[in-house]
């Protein structure tokens, strides 16, 4: 009886193992070979259980042994139940560790903020053809996982998957006449709609593009950013890597800003009324080198007195041509009216020369108090820089200048420093020698680091906002460099991008856009054949388990043999 029971049990185990192996390898539970093998295994298992129960009743006199066998069965069942409960808890505990280069398991801070601030219903339609194409399947799976992550942060995002071949009439009603075979995503809010077409060798829904399109459809109005022209400023239409700023235009338009280049006419000085943010992007960077005219300064002052916003990026080596009839205008005006002191100097370090790296590391500074205003090189209290938890590198091609605040600010003006250098920098005042010879030495009268390199100022005005009875303050940001926002450095260094766009968001009072933005990194997909997929599933699901069980049987046999 005992031998028969053992043979039946071994046969049942072998049949079940063979059945599960066939199921994993064939990936079709309805094949006759799979069904037959599993059925035989289950029947043999039931017979084995019946024989065990009969044996336990027949040997009731051996109470201890029977109880031992019963205890083994009960313990196994309890252990299985505990494993099931643990698995259920793990499934409910939504935590993961992102080890991918592209960061697909974690949303960026900016995306989370935009989603959490949603107060309108947004529909997202994911269009993917149901075809047997591995790249399309990968793109669809990644898109669905990404959108599931987004839905966890808001109840206003409604996602729907469609097949453009089946739902053609619905898409034509939305004005979509063509959908990419690699995937298309439509974002709608009210009557506003944006389309993202997935394409390329590794098609995927980019988080940055999704967030930008989402911001575009939910914004009721687009702030207008006007770049001043006529003084050799960096051109937002110029694709040149070193002197151009076309990447900045693309990034601003991606976050729902309107961008335009404007002059201020000396004969009729005014900043156009629909301008929200005026940008002076590097005087004398290209073309003629010159300062602003007094009439242009008066026009900018009137613009700020009406609650306007100003961003100034000034380089150290751009010198104004002085004569008896020409006096520098912009720098003295900033100091007199708003207490912004722009140094006539060059920020230099013996180690890195004119390249400045900003870091949140506090060990380089003496002020390790957690309540300090600065955390490393970044102001820990101002919205533009307080979330700078990563290295933000500003590579000044020819150097940067100091920008700080006067000890006593004018009435109605409040300001804060945004960025400072590490202590090893100093302010070189002999610019001619530094630029011609390439060497610089600190003199006793030259300021030592940390040196302020960017400030943000708010100035009260009497300009009323509609019928609200409230006044609109002017806002100004001044940075002692413009090269960090050039095409060559803005798109490849995340710190440059985040600082520039965060400054724009603060100037335009779009606080939900002040955050660390998503990167464009990605892991190229590994395309597996059907056999490769089955092999991976087999090894991970059954292969490892069977190796462990086989090792257990071998250990048991060896112990029986030598004991």
Backbone torsions as a table, in degrees:
resi	resn	phi	psi	omega
1	UNK	NA	-44.7	-179.1
2	UNK	-64.9	-40.7	179.9
3	UNK	-65.7	-41.2	178.6
4	UNK	-62.8	-43.4	179.2
5	UNK	-60.1	-41.6	-179.6
6	UNK	-65.2	-43.1	179.9
7	UNK	-64.2	-41.0	178.3
8	UNK	-63.4	-42.7	179.6
9	UNK	-63.1	-43.0	178.6
10	UNK	-65.5	-39.6	178.3
11	UNK	-63.3	-42.7	178.6
12	UNK	-61.5	-43.6	179.7
13	UNK	-63.7	-43.4	-179.8
14	UNK	-64.6	-41.2	179.6
15	UNK	-65.1	-42.5	179.6
16	UNK	-65.4	-42.7	177.6
17	UNK	-61.1	-45.3	178.7
18	UNK	-62.3	-41.1	179.5
19	UNK	-63.2	-45.4	179.6
20	UNK	-67.2	-36.6	176.0
21	UNK	-62.2	-43.8	177.0
22	UNK	-62.9	-39.6	-179.5
23	UNK	-62.0	-44.9	-179.6
24	UNK	-67.7	-41.1	-177.5
25	UNK	-72.9	-40.5	-178.1
26	UNK	-84.1	-26.6	-179.1
27	UNK	55.4	36.1	176.8
28	UNK	-145.9	102.4	-175.9
29	UNK	-70.9	-7.7	-174.9
30	UNK	-102.3	6.7	174.3
31	UNK	-68.3	143.8	-177.6
32	UNK	-60.8	-40.5	-178.8
33	UNK	-63.3	-38.4	179.5
34	UNK	-69.3	-48.3	-178.6
35	UNK	-62.5	-42.9	-177.7
36	UNK	-65.0	-44.7	-178.4
37	UNK	-65.2	-46.3	179.2
38	UNK	-65.2	-38.4	179.7
39	UNK	-63.6	-43.4	177.8
40	UNK	-63.2	-40.3	179.4
41	UNK	-64.1	-42.7	179.8
42	UNK	-65.0	-44.4	179.6
43	UNK	-62.4	-43.1	178.4
44	UNK	-64.2	-37.0	177.3
45	UNK	-64.2	-40.7	178.0
46	UNK	-64.3	-40.2	177.7
47	UNK	-62.7	-41.6	179.8
48	UNK	-62.1	-42.0	178.9
49	UNK	-62.9	-41.0	179.5
50	UNK	-63.8	-42.2	179.2
51	UNK	-64.4	-37.2	178.3
52	UNK	-64.5	-43.7	-179.7
53	UNK	-65.2	-40.5	177.8
54	UNK	-63.0	-41.8	179.9
55	UNK	-64.1	-37.4	-179.7
56	UNK	-67.4	-36.3	-180.0
57	UNK	-74.2	-34.6	-179.1
58	UNK	-71.6	-25.6	-178.0
59	UNK	-110.9	43.3	-179.7
60	UNK	-65.5	-21.9	179.1
61	UNK	-66.1	-32.9	177.0
62	UNK	-84.1	67.4	-171.4
63	UNK	-60.5	-41.7	-177.7
64	UNK	-62.1	-45.4	-179.4
65	UNK	-65.5	-39.3	179.0
66	UNK	-64.0	-45.0	178.7
67	UNK	-62.8	-34.6	178.6
68	UNK	-64.1	-43.7	178.7
69	UNK	-64.8	-41.7	178.4
70	UNK	-63.5	-39.2	178.8
71	UNK	-63.0	-37.2	178.4
72	UNK	-63.7	-43.9	179.6
73	UNK	-63.8	-47.0	-179.3
74	UNK	-62.3	-42.2	179.7
75	UNK	-62.5	-40.1	178.9
76	UNK	-63.9	-42.9	178.9
77	UNK	-63.5	-42.9	178.4
78	UNK	-63.2	-42.1	178.6
79	UNK	-61.5	-42.0	177.5
80	UNK	-62.8	-40.6	178.2
81	UNK	-63.5	-40.3	178.3
82	UNK	-63.6	-41.9	178.4
83	UNK	-61.4	-40.6	179.0
84	UNK	-64.2	-43.1	178.8
85	UNK	-63.4	-43.3	178.5
86	UNK	-61.6	-41.8	178.3
87	UNK	-62.0	-39.4	178.8
88	UNK	-63.7	-42.2	178.7
89	UNK	-64.7	-41.2	179.2
90	UNK	-62.6	-39.0	178.4
91	UNK	-64.7	-34.8	-179.7
92	UNK	-80.4	-24.8	-177.2
93	UNK	-85.0	98.1	-172.3
94	UNK	-84.0	78.3	177.2
95	UNK	-131.1	143.6	178.5
96	UNK	-150.1	159.0	176.2
97	UNK	-113.8	124.9	-175.6
98	UNK	-88.7	108.4	178.1
99	UNK	-107.9	6.8	-179.4
100	UNK	-87.8	151.9	178.4
101	UNK	-67.4	-35.7	-175.3
102	UNK	-81.0	-12.0	176.9
103	UNK	67.6	45.4	-175.9
104	UNK	-81.6	-10.5	-179.0
105	UNK	-95.3	-6.0	179.9
106	UNK	-135.2	132.5	177.0
107	UNK	-82.5	150.6	177.8
108	UNK	-70.0	162.7	-179.3
109	UNK	-61.2	-39.9	-178.7
110	UNK	-64.8	-44.5	179.9
111	UNK	-60.5	-42.9	179.2
112	UNK	-61.7	-44.6	-179.6
113	UNK	-63.3	-43.0	179.4
114	UNK	-62.5	-42.6	-179.7
115	UNK	-67.0	-44.2	-178.2
116	UNK	-67.9	-24.1	179.1
117	UNK	-91.6	2.2	179.2
118	UNK	-63.2	128.9	174.7
119	UNK	-123.7	12.6	177.9
120	UNK	-129.2	151.6	176.4
121	UNK	-75.7	131.2	179.5
122	UNK	-123.4	129.1	178.6
123	UNK	-101.3	133.1	177.4
124	UNK	-121.1	119.3	179.5
125	UNK	-107.6	119.3	178.1
126	UNK	-100.1	113.4	-175.9
127	UNK	-103.0	114.1	177.9
128	UNK	-138.5	133.3	176.0
129	UNK	-70.8	138.8	176.3
130	UNK	-86.9	74.6	-178.2
131	UNK	-121.8	162.4	-178.1
132	UNK	-86.7	72.3	179.4
133	UNK	-131.7	123.4	-173.5
134	UNK	-65.2	-40.5	-179.8
135	UNK	-64.9	-39.4	178.1
136	UNK	-65.5	-40.9	179.1
137	UNK	-63.8	-41.3	178.8
138	UNK	-64.3	-44.7	179.4
139	UNK	-62.5	-41.4	179.5
140	UNK	-64.9	-44.9	-179.0
141	UNK	-64.4	-43.3	179.3
142	UNK	-64.7	-40.8	179.7
143	UNK	-64.0	-44.6	-179.6
144	UNK	-63.9	-41.1	178.7
145	UNK	-65.8	-40.8	179.4
146	UNK	-63.1	-45.3	-179.1
147	UNK	-68.2	-32.1	174.4
148	UNK	-63.2	-40.3	176.3
149	UNK	-61.8	-41.1	180.0
150	UNK	-64.2	-40.1	-176.9
151	UNK	-66.3	-20.1	178.9
152	UNK	-70.1	-15.6	-175.6
153	UNK	-105.4	-0.7	179.5
154	UNK	-160.4	151.5	174.8
155	UNK	-99.0	1.5	-177.1
156	UNK	-95.8	-0.2	-179.1
157	UNK	-101.8	117.4	-176.6
158	UNK	-114.3	116.1	-173.8
159	UNK	-106.4	138.6	178.4
160	UNK	-141.7	135.0	178.5
161	UNK	-100.6	133.3	-177.8
162	UNK	-132.9	153.6	170.7
163	UNK	-102.1	116.1	-175.0
164	UNK	-61.7	-20.6	177.3
165	UNK	-78.3	-35.6	-178.7
166	UNK	-82.3	-41.6	-176.1
167	UNK	-100.0	41.5	-176.0
168	UNK	-62.3	-42.6	-177.6
169	UNK	-64.0	-39.4	179.4
170	UNK	-65.0	-39.3	179.9
171	UNK	-68.9	-37.6	176.9
172	UNK	-63.2	-32.5	175.6
173	UNK	-66.8	-24.8	176.9
174	UNK	-90.3	1.9	-179.4
175	UNK	82.7	15.3	179.6
176	UNK	-99.5	108.7	-178.5
177	UNK	-100.6	-12.7	-179.4
178	UNK	-145.0	133.4	176.7
179	UNK	-123.1	138.1	-178.7
180	UNK	-65.2	140.5	177.0
181	UNK	-65.8	-20.1	179.7
182	UNK	-91.2	-5.9	176.8
183	UNK	126.0	144.4	177.6
184	UNK	-140.4	139.4	178.4
185	UNK	-122.2	128.1	179.5
186	UNK	-111.9	130.6	178.2
187	UNK	-116.6	122.4	-177.1
188	UNK	-127.0	137.8	171.9
189	UNK	-142.4	108.3	-173.8
190	UNK	64.9	-126.5	178.2
191	UNK	-92.8	-6.9	179.8
192	UNK	-82.2	139.2	-176.6
193	UNK	-147.5	137.9	175.6
194	UNK	-130.2	145.1	-177.5
195	UNK	-119.5	132.4	176.0
196	UNK	-115.1	121.1	179.8
197	UNK	-102.2	122.0	178.2
198	UNK	-84.1	132.8	-177.5
199	UNK	-159.1	175.0	179.5
200	UNK	102.2	179.4	-178.9
201	UNK	-69.0	-25.3	178.0
202	UNK	-132.0	76.1	-174.6
203	UNK	-65.0	136.3	178.0
204	UNK	-163.1	157.6	177.5
205	UNK	-83.1	111.3	-179.7
206	UNK	-74.2	131.5	-179.7
207	UNK	-61.5	-41.8	-178.7
208	UNK	-61.5	-43.5	-179.6
209	UNK	-67.4	-40.8	178.4
210	UNK	-61.2	-45.8	-179.0
211	UNK	-64.3	-42.4	179.3
212	UNK	-62.6	-44.5	178.9
213	UNK	-64.9	-37.5	178.4
214	UNK	-63.2	-44.1	177.5
215	UNK	-61.1	-39.6	-179.4
216	UNK	-62.4	-41.1	-175.2
217	UNK	-79.8	-22.5	-177.5
218	UNK	-93.8	-14.3	-179.2
219	UNK	-76.6	131.0	177.3
220	UNK	-77.1	-32.6	179.8
221	UNK	-139.4	150.8	179.8
222	UNK	-105.8	118.3	176.0
223	UNK	-61.7	143.4	-178.7
224	UNK	-102.1	124.4	179.4
225	UNK	-105.8	120.7	-177.4
226	UNK	-109.9	123.0	178.4
227	UNK	-96.7	123.2	-178.2
228	UNK	-68.1	140.8	178.1
229	UNK	-124.2	166.7	174.9
230	UNK	104.5	0.8	-177.9
231	UNK	-131.9	25.1	-178.2
232	UNK	73.2	29.7	-179.8
233	UNK	-70.9	162.8	176.4
234	UNK	-68.7	127.5	-171.9
235	UNK	-88.2	125.9	179.9
236	UNK	-76.3	-3.2	174.3
237	UNK	-105.0	1.6	-176.3
238	UNK	-93.8	120.8	-179.8
239	UNK	-83.2	-1.9	-179.3
240	UNK	-57.8	132.5	-174.3
241	UNK	-63.7	-38.4	-173.3
242	UNK	-87.9	-41.9	-174.3
243	UNK	-104.2	-14.0	-174.6
244	UNK	-89.7	168.7	179.0
245	UNK	-139.7	30.1	-179.2
246	UNK	-66.9	-28.4	177.2
247	UNK	-64.3	-38.3	177.7
248	UNK	-62.2	-41.3	176.2
249	UNK	-59.1	-47.1	-178.9
250	UNK	-61.0	-41.9	-179.7
251	UNK	-66.4	-41.4	179.3
252	UNK	-66.0	-44.4	178.3
253	UNK	-65.1	-30.8	176.3
254	UNK	-65.5	-28.1	178.3
255	UNK	-101.1	26.7	169.9
256	UNK	70.5	35.8	169.1
257	UNK	-101.6	149.5	168.1
258	UNK	-94.4	137.9	-175.7
259	UNK	-121.5	134.4	179.7
260	UNK	-150.3	144.9	173.6
261	UNK	-95.2	131.3	-177.6
262	UNK	-135.0	146.6	168.7
263	UNK	-99.6	161.6	168.7
264	UNK	-111.9	111.1	-176.5
265	UNK	-70.1	130.8	179.6
266	UNK	-66.3	-34.2	-179.3
267	UNK	-76.5	-24.1	177.9
268	UNK	-140.7	73.0	-170.9
269	UNK	-74.5	117.4	172.8
270	UNK	-165.6	150.3	171.7
271	UNK	-92.4	128.7	-173.2
272	UNK	-54.5	142.2	-170.6
273	UNK	-60.8	-29.3	-176.1
274	UNK	-86.5	6.5	179.8
275	UNK	-78.8	128.8	177.4
276	UNK	-97.6	-40.5	-179.9
277	UNK	-131.9	125.9	175.2
278	UNK	-100.5	132.1	-177.2
279	UNK	-120.5	127.5	170.7
280	UNK	-107.1	103.9	-168.5
281	UNK	-105.6	77.4	173.2
282	UNK	77.6	92.2	177.8
283	UNK	-67.7	133.9	175.8
284	UNK	71.0	17.6	178.3
285	UNK	-68.1	-39.8	177.5
286	UNK	-133.5	150.6	175.2
287	UNK	69.2	-145.8	-176.5
288	UNK	-66.1	143.5	178.3
289	UNK	-106.4	123.9	-180.0
290	UNK	-167.3	165.3	179.7
291	UNK	-94.2	176.0	177.4
292	UNK	-76.1	151.0	175.6
293	UNK	-79.6	149.7	177.6
294	UNK	-53.3	-35.1	178.4
295	UNK	-67.4	-34.1	176.6
296	UNK	-68.2	-38.9	177.2
297	UNK	-61.6	-41.8	179.8
298	UNK	-64.9	-38.1	178.6
299	UNK	-65.5	-40.8	178.4
300	UNK	-67.3	-37.2	178.0
301	UNK	-63.3	-42.5	176.9
302	UNK	-63.4	-38.7	178.1
303	UNK	-61.7	-43.7	179.4
304	UNK	-71.1	-34.0	178.5
305	UNK	-64.9	-17.9	176.5
306	UNK	-99.3	22.5	178.3
307	UNK	80.9	24.5	179.9
308	UNK	-72.8	171.0	-178.2
309	UNK	-126.2	139.4	-174.1
310	UNK	-135.1	132.4	172.2
311	UNK	-119.6	122.8	-179.5
312	UNK	-119.7	126.2	174.7
313	UNK	-121.3	114.3	-172.1
314	UNK	-123.3	137.1	-179.4
315	UNK	-99.1	156.0	-174.8
316	UNK	-73.4	-35.3	-170.3
317	UNK	-92.3	2.7	178.1
318	UNK	-86.6	98.7	-175.5
319	UNK	-94.9	139.0	177.2
320	UNK	-81.3	133.9	177.2
321	UNK	-72.8	117.3	-176.8
322	UNK	-103.1	146.1	174.2
323	UNK	-150.8	179.2	179.7
324	UNK	-63.7	-26.5	-176.9
325	UNK	-98.8	-6.1	-176.8
326	UNK	-122.5	127.9	179.4
327	UNK	-122.9	140.4	179.1
328	UNK	-60.1	137.9	-172.1
329	UNK	-112.4	-52.5	-168.7
330	UNK	-65.4	-51.0	-176.3
331	UNK	-63.0	-48.7	177.5
332	UNK	-61.6	-34.8	179.3
333	UNK	-66.1	-42.5	177.6
334	UNK	-60.7	-40.3	-178.9
335	UNK	-70.5	-43.8	-175.5
336	UNK	-72.4	-44.2	-172.9
337	UNK	-85.5	-33.7	-173.3
338	UNK	-126.4	2.8	177.8
339	UNK	68.8	24.0	178.2
340	UNK	-95.8	114.5	-174.4
341	UNK	-100.7	110.2	177.7
342	UNK	-98.1	116.7	-175.0
343	UNK	-75.9	144.4	173.8
344	UNK	-91.3	68.8	-171.2
345	UNK	-151.2	-178.1	179.1
346	UNK	-132.8	126.7	-179.6
347	UNK	-78.2	121.1	-172.6
348	UNK	-134.0	145.0	173.3
349	UNK	-129.3	138.8	177.1
350	UNK	-59.5	-27.3	-176.3
351	UNK	-85.5	-48.8	-174.0
352	UNK	-110.6	4.1	-178.8
353	UNK	58.4	-117.3	-173.8
354	UNK	-97.7	5.1	178.4
355	UNK	-90.8	126.8	-174.9
356	UNK	-112.0	128.2	176.2
357	UNK	-115.4	125.5	-180.0
358	UNK	-100.1	133.8	-176.1
359	UNK	-139.3	149.1	176.2
360	UNK	-81.0	1.9	-178.3
361	UNK	-66.5	117.9	-178.2
362	UNK	-85.7	-9.4	-176.7
363	UNK	-67.9	-18.7	179.2
364	UNK	-78.4	-11.8	-173.8
365	UNK	-118.0	162.7	178.9
366	UNK	-82.0	-25.5	-174.5
367	UNK	-84.5	75.3	179.5
368	UNK	-85.4	3.5	178.3
369	UNK	-62.8	124.7	-179.5
370	UNK	-61.9	-17.5	178.4
371	UNK	-88.1	1.7	-178.6
372	UNK	-64.9	151.1	-179.8
373	UNK	-64.4	-39.5	-178.7
374	UNK	-98.1	142.3	168.9
375	UNK	-113.9	99.4	-173.2
376	UNK	67.6	-122.8	-179.2
377	UNK	-90.5	-5.1	-172.3
378	UNK	-109.7	141.0	172.7
379	UNK	-68.7	122.8	-174.1
380	UNK	-85.8	-2.1	-176.3
381	UNK	-113.4	-25.2	-178.0
382	UNK	-81.0	140.0	-176.9
383	UNK	-57.4	-31.5	-175.7
384	UNK	-65.4	-36.0	-170.6
385	UNK	-121.3	-3.9	-172.2
386	UNK	-70.1	-19.3	179.0
387	UNK	-102.5	20.4	-178.3
388	UNK	-80.4	82.0	-176.9
389	UNK	-98.0	14.2	177.6
390	UNK	-132.4	164.1	177.4
391	UNK	-63.7	130.9	178.6
392	UNK	-121.8	107.6	-172.6
393	UNK	-99.5	123.3	174.6
394	UNK	-107.1	107.5	-179.8
395	UNK	-95.3	100.6	177.7
396	UNK	-83.1	115.2	-174.1
397	UNK	-61.0	-44.6	-178.7
398	UNK	-118.2	10.3	176.4
399	UNK	112.8	165.0	-179.1
400	UNK	-131.6	164.9	-179.0
401	UNK	-118.0	162.3	-179.9
402	UNK	-78.7	146.6	173.9
403	UNK	-139.4	116.4	-178.9
404	UNK	-135.7	-170.0	-179.4
405	UNK	-115.8	145.7	176.1
406	UNK	-67.4	155.1	179.7
407	UNK	-61.6	-39.8	179.0
408	UNK	-117.0	108.7	-179.2
409	UNK	-79.9	151.4	176.8
410	UNK	-59.4	160.4	179.6
411	UNK	-59.2	136.5	177.8
412	UNK	81.3	3.0	-178.0
413	UNK	-110.0	130.4	176.5
414	UNK	-127.1	131.5	-176.8
415	UNK	-140.8	160.1	177.2
416	UNK	-142.2	143.4	170.6
417	UNK	-73.7	143.3	-178.5
418	UNK	-104.4	-42.8	-175.8
419	UNK	-131.3	145.8	173.9
420	UNK	-140.8	153.1	178.7
421	UNK	-80.2	170.2	172.0
422	UNK	-74.3	165.4	-173.3
423	UNK	-64.4	-17.0	-176.3
424	UNK	-79.0	-3.5	178.0
425	UNK	-88.7	157.6	172.6
426	UNK	-145.4	166.0	-175.8
427	UNK	-97.3	103.7	178.7
428	UNK	-79.6	122.5	-176.9
429	UNK	-96.7	-17.3	177.9
430	UNK	-88.0	78.7	-175.0
431	UNK	-65.9	-38.1	-177.1
432	UNK	-62.4	-45.0	-179.9
433	UNK	-67.4	-40.3	-179.0
434	UNK	-65.4	-36.5	-176.7
435	UNK	-81.7	-31.9	-176.7
436	UNK	-85.7	-41.2	-177.3
437	UNK	-95.3	-20.6	-178.6
438	UNK	76.7	9.8	178.7
439	UNK	-123.7	149.9	179.4
440	UNK	-149.0	144.5	178.9
441	UNK	-133.7	137.5	-177.2
442	UNK	-72.8	128.3	172.1
443	UNK	-93.8	163.3	-176.7
444	UNK	-63.5	-31.7	-176.5
445	UNK	-88.7	3.1	-179.7
446	UNK	-91.8	136.4	-174.5
447	UNK	-64.8	138.3	179.1
448	UNK	-100.2	157.6	-178.8
449	UNK	-71.3	165.2	2.0
450	UNK	-69.0	140.1	-178.5
451	UNK	-112.8	134.5	178.0
452	UNK	-74.1	135.5	-177.8
453	UNK	-126.4	-4.1	177.6
454	UNK	-158.4	141.1	180.0
455	UNK	-135.2	157.3	173.4
456	UNK	-127.6	133.4	-174.2
457	UNK	-129.8	140.9	172.6
458	UNK	-120.2	130.7	-178.0
459	UNK	-125.4	130.5	178.9
460	UNK	-71.4	143.9	177.1
461	UNK	-131.2	172.2	176.6
462	UNK	-99.2	9.3	-175.6
463	UNK	-78.1	121.2	-178.4
464	UNK	-85.5	142.0	178.6
465	UNK	-93.6	99.2	179.0
466	UNK	56.1	-134.6	179.7
467	UNK	-102.6	17.8	-175.8
468	UNK	-77.4	-20.0	-175.7
469	UNK	81.2	-1.0	178.8
470	UNK	-96.6	151.5	176.4
471	UNK	-99.7	156.7	-179.2
472	UNK	-108.2	121.4	-179.8
473	UNK	-77.8	149.8	171.5
474	UNK	-82.7	147.7	177.9
475	UNK	-129.8	137.9	-177.9
476	UNK	-136.3	136.4	171.0
477	UNK	-125.4	128.5	179.0
478	UNK	-125.1	129.9	-180.0
479	UNK	-122.5	139.0	-177.3
480	UNK	-83.2	33.9	179.0
481	UNK	-168.4	151.3	173.9
482	UNK	-123.9	-12.0	-178.3
483	UNK	-65.6	-27.1	-178.7
484	UNK	-64.1	-20.4	179.6
485	UNK	-102.1	16.4	177.2
486	UNK	-77.5	166.9	-178.8
487	UNK	-59.4	-38.3	-174.7
488	UNK	-68.8	-27.4	-172.2
489	UNK	-112.7	-24.0	-173.1
490	UNK	-70.1	-42.3	-173.2
491	UNK	-84.8	-21.9	-175.0
492	UNK	-97.6	-15.6	-180.0
493	UNK	-113.8	108.5	-175.5
494	UNK	-57.2	-34.3	-179.6
495	UNK	-62.8	-41.4	178.2
496	UNK	-62.1	-45.1	-179.4
497	UNK	-62.6	-48.7	-176.9
498	UNK	-64.0	-43.2	-179.8
499	UNK	-63.3	-45.2	-177.4
500	UNK	-64.1	-48.4	-177.6
501	UNK	-72.8	-30.8	174.9
502	UNK	-67.0	-37.8	176.2
503	UNK	-62.8	-41.9	177.3
504	UNK	-63.8	-40.7	-179.9
505	UNK	-64.7	-39.7	178.6
506	UNK	-68.7	-40.3	178.9
507	UNK	-63.7	-37.4	-178.0
508	UNK	-91.1	3.1	179.6
509	UNK	60.7	36.4	172.6
510	UNK	-106.1	74.9	-172.2
511	UNK	-63.4	-25.9	-177.5
512	UNK	-68.8	-14.0	179.6
513	UNK	-93.5	-3.5	179.8
514	UNK	-83.3	105.5	-176.0
515	UNK	-172.0	173.7	171.6
516	UNK	-81.3	123.3	-173.5
517	UNK	-87.6	158.7	180.0
518	UNK	-67.5	149.1	177.1
519	UNK	-92.4	170.6	-179.7
520	UNK	-102.7	17.1	-179.4
521	UNK	-69.5	150.6	176.8
522	UNK	-153.7	154.0	174.2
523	UNK	-97.9	125.6	177.2
524	UNK	-64.0	136.3	-177.7
525	UNK	-70.2	149.3	174.4
526	UNK	-98.6	115.9	-177.6
527	UNK	-86.9	118.0	-179.2
528	UNK	-103.9	140.9	173.4
529	UNK	-75.3	171.8	178.6
530	UNK	-60.4	-41.5	179.3
531	UNK	-64.1	-41.4	178.7
532	UNK	-61.1	-43.6	-180.0
533	UNK	-62.6	-43.8	179.7
534	UNK	-64.7	-38.4	179.2
535	UNK	-64.6	-41.7	178.9
536	UNK	-63.4	-44.9	179.5
537	UNK	-63.7	-41.3	-178.6
538	UNK	-62.5	-47.4	-177.8
539	UNK	-64.3	-43.2	-175.4
540	UNK	-75.2	-31.5	-174.8
541	UNK	-93.8	-50.9	-173.4
542	UNK	-112.2	-35.9	-174.7
543	UNK	-57.7	-48.9	-178.9
544	UNK	-63.3	-43.4	-179.5
545	UNK	-61.4	-43.0	-177.8
546	UNK	-67.9	-35.3	176.8
547	UNK	-62.9	-43.2	179.2
548	UNK	-63.8	-43.7	179.8
549	UNK	-64.2	-43.1	179.1
550	UNK	-62.0	-40.9	177.6
551	UNK	-62.5	-36.6	177.4
552	UNK	-64.6	-42.7	178.1
553	UNK	-64.7	-39.8	178.8
554	UNK	-63.2	-45.1	179.2
555	UNK	-62.2	-40.3	179.3
556	UNK	-63.1	-44.8	-179.6
557	UNK	-64.1	-41.6	179.1
558	UNK	-65.0	-39.1	-180.0
559	UNK	-67.8	-39.3	178.0
560	UNK	-64.7	-35.0	-176.6
561	UNK	-72.0	-37.3	-172.9
562	UNK	-100.9	1.8	179.0
563	UNK	-104.6	NA	NA
